[in-house]
Amino acid sequence: MLDMIIHELKTWFTNKNSNRYYYHRIVLVCVSLMALTPLINAFFFIYYLLVFIAPFMAVYYTVICYRETRVVKAKELIHLK
């Protein structure tokens, strides 16, 4: 979660239509629904969804980080020319 906050504050890879942008919005919706669960019991379904969605979200986040690391490394190599 700290990583997501830092990326948002520094605007690293968080421009619209980027994978990280959409990932952050999905997580924001999930966290918001979990926070509302004590007030509105109908949002309890989010916990059932997260049981199945969480592994895919973890893999998706790993792919996002891998791609971003490749971009950063490519930028570093440009300076060596």
WOZI-V990646 format. One record per residue. N is the residue number from 1. RES is the residue in one letter. PHI is phi in whole degrees, -180 to 180 (none if undefined). PSI is psi in degrees with one decimal (none if undefined). D_FIRST is the distance of its C-alpha to the first C-alpha in Angstrom with 1 decimal. Layout:
BEGIN
n=N res=RES phi=PHI psi=PSI d_first=D_FIRST
n=N res=RES phi=PHI psi=PSI d_first=D_FIRST
END
This chain:
BEGIN
n=1 res=M phi=none psi=-37.6 d_first=0.0
n=2 res=L phi=-62 psi=-39.2 d_first=3.8
n=3 res=D phi=-59 psi=-41.9 d_first=5.3
n=4 res=M phi=-66 psi=-39.7 d_first=5.2
n=5 res=I phi=-65 psi=-43.3 d_first=6.4
n=6 res=I phi=-64 psi=-43.9 d_first=8.8
n=7 res=H phi=-62 psi=-38.7 d_first=10.0
n=8 res=E phi=-68 psi=-43.8 d_first=10.8
n=9 res=L phi=-67 psi=-38.6 d_first=12.5
n=10 res=K phi=-88 psi=-5.8 d_first=14.4
n=11 res=T phi=52 psi=44.9 d_first=15.1
n=12 res=W phi=-89 psi=117.5 d_first=14.7
n=13 res=F phi=57 psi=28.2 d_first=15.6
n=14 res=T phi=-116 psi=21.2 d_first=14.6
n=15 res=N phi=-71 psi=159.9 d_first=18.2
n=16 res=K phi=-60 psi=148.8 d_first=19.5
n=17 res=N phi=71 psi=14.1 d_first=20.5
n=18 res=S phi=-96 psi=158.0 d_first=18.0
n=19 res=N phi=-62 psi=-41.1 d_first=16.1
n=20 res=R phi=-65 psi=-37.2 d_first=12.7
n=21 res=Y phi=-58 psi=-48.4 d_first=13.9
n=22 res=Y phi=-68 psi=-37.7 d_first=14.8
n=23 res=Y phi=-62 psi=-43.8 d_first=11.8
n=24 res=H phi=-62 psi=-39.7 d_first=9.7
n=25 res=R phi=-68 psi=-38.8 d_first=12.7
n=26 res=I phi=-63 psi=-45.0 d_first=12.9
n=27 res=V phi=-65 psi=-39.0 d_first=9.5
n=28 res=L phi=-61 psi=-42.5 d_first=10.5
n=29 res=V phi=-64 psi=-44.3 d_first=13.8
n=30 res=C phi=-63 psi=-45.5 d_first=12.8
n=31 res=V phi=-66 psi=-39.3 d_first=10.9
n=32 res=S phi=-63 psi=-44.2 d_first=13.9
n=33 res=L phi=-65 psi=-37.9 d_first=16.4
n=34 res=M phi=-66 psi=-36.7 d_first=15.1
n=35 res=A phi=-69 psi=-30.2 d_first=15.4
n=36 res=L phi=-84 psi=-10.0 d_first=18.8
n=37 res=T phi=-57 psi=-43.3 d_first=20.1
n=38 res=P phi=-63 psi=-26.9 d_first=21.8
n=39 res=L phi=-87 psi=-38.2 d_first=23.6
n=40 res=I phi=-129 psi=105.4 d_first=24.5
n=41 res=N phi=-63 psi=-18.7 d_first=25.2
n=42 res=A phi=-65 psi=-22.4 d_first=25.4
n=43 res=F phi=-82 psi=3.9 d_first=21.7
n=44 res=F phi=-64 psi=-21.3 d_first=21.7
n=45 res=F phi=-61 psi=-23.9 d_first=22.1
n=46 res=I phi=-60 psi=-33.3 d_first=18.4
n=47 res=Y phi=-67 psi=-37.7 d_first=18.1
n=48 res=Y phi=-66 psi=-41.2 d_first=20.9
n=49 res=L phi=-64 psi=-41.0 d_first=19.4
n=50 res=L phi=-65 psi=-28.1 d_first=16.0
n=51 res=V phi=-60 psi=-37.7 d_first=18.2
n=52 res=F phi=-92 psi=-31.9 d_first=19.7
n=53 res=I phi=-83 psi=-30.6 d_first=17.0
n=54 res=A phi=-55 psi=-44.3 d_first=14.1
n=55 res=P phi=-62 psi=-38.6 d_first=16.1
n=56 res=F phi=-69 psi=-36.5 d_first=16.8
n=57 res=M phi=-66 psi=-37.8 d_first=13.3
n=58 res=A phi=-65 psi=-43.2 d_first=12.4
n=59 res=V phi=-66 psi=-42.5 d_first=15.6
n=60 res=Y phi=-61 psi=-42.5 d_first=15.0
n=61 res=Y phi=-66 psi=-37.1 d_first=11.7
n=62 res=T phi=-64 psi=-41.5 d_first=13.8
n=63 res=V phi=-64 psi=-42.4 d_first=16.6
n=64 res=I phi=-59 psi=-48.2 d_first=14.7
n=65 res=C phi=-64 psi=-39.5 d_first=13.6
n=66 res=Y phi=-63 psi=-45.2 d_first=17.2
n=67 res=R phi=-64 psi=-41.0 d_first=18.8
n=68 res=E phi=-66 psi=-37.6 d_first=17.1
n=69 res=T phi=-64 psi=-40.7 d_first=18.1
n=70 res=R phi=-62 psi=-39.3 d_first=21.6
n=71 res=V phi=-65 psi=-45.1 d_first=21.8
n=72 res=V phi=-64 psi=-43.7 d_first=21.0
n=73 res=K phi=-65 psi=-36.9 d_first=23.5
n=74 res=A phi=-65 psi=-38.6 d_first=26.1
n=75 res=K phi=-66 psi=-36.6 d_first=25.8
n=76 res=E phi=-66 psi=-37.2 d_first=26.5
n=77 res=L phi=-71 psi=-25.5 d_first=29.5
n=78 res=I phi=-62 psi=-34.9 d_first=31.0
n=79 res=H phi=-71 psi=-17.3 d_first=31.7
n=80 res=L phi=-81 psi=-14.8 d_first=33.7
n=81 res=K phi=-72 psi=none d_first=36.3
END
